[in-house]
């Protein structure tokens, strides 16, 4: 796979305890030239693994980068022919030295003992958690957690058929008791409803949110609410001509620790402890 670029980039890299490195990258298509103000900037042993990795990537894309200082060729990275003895020196098939003068210039600069100029592994993202496929892990490697503490940002979102540009659907955050109606003291005031139409209440024993009708009728997913109905994420609560969608973050909506089954439906899931005051009930 070949890569073609047009480059005209000036940069500056800070080095702890030393002068910054300045460079100018130019070129077009698959041949670039990097002019640096310090010939030993990237010649240190701490930068060597990064330089070898960059050279391998350039070679895989059919590119070459000549590193120069004051028109003196230091090294060439990427798709190049490298003598066998240079491979022993650089440890790479994709780094060609620019000659004895260039190698001597870089080596002499390296003896100054300056720190690395390229980013170290501390800036790399963390590795993938192990095991990669936790579905097949038969042991729970993390301590059990519970969802008894509530949370999950429970809320009702009013569905509106027509929205103006930039307008958002109204959101009503739920408390232990949230009243819905047209009365002045209701938490969710909507026109056309009874004074106190319905109530959404938090059940602390089961940590669930339930809807109870009052002066007006209520429907959940089209079915009339006779007594009380537990709300689940995505439930559509209909009061009068209005539709309110119930949402709660999944980790607190289904009562399973770790936010659900570990590794999917076939994963191992240890049960969490019974809720306080509900001993003996299987959760």
PyMOL commands that set and color helices and strands:
alter all, ss='L'
color gray80, all
select helices_A, chain A and resi 45-60+84-90+100-110+121-123+134-136+250-253+257-259
alter helices_A, ss='H'
color red, helices_A
select strands_A, chain A and resi 5-15+18-29+31-36+64-69+72-78+95-97+155-158+171-173+177-181+188-189+198-203+208-213+218-220+223-224+228-230+236-239+242-247
alter strands_A, ss='S'
color yellow, strands_A
deselect
rebuild
show_as cartoon
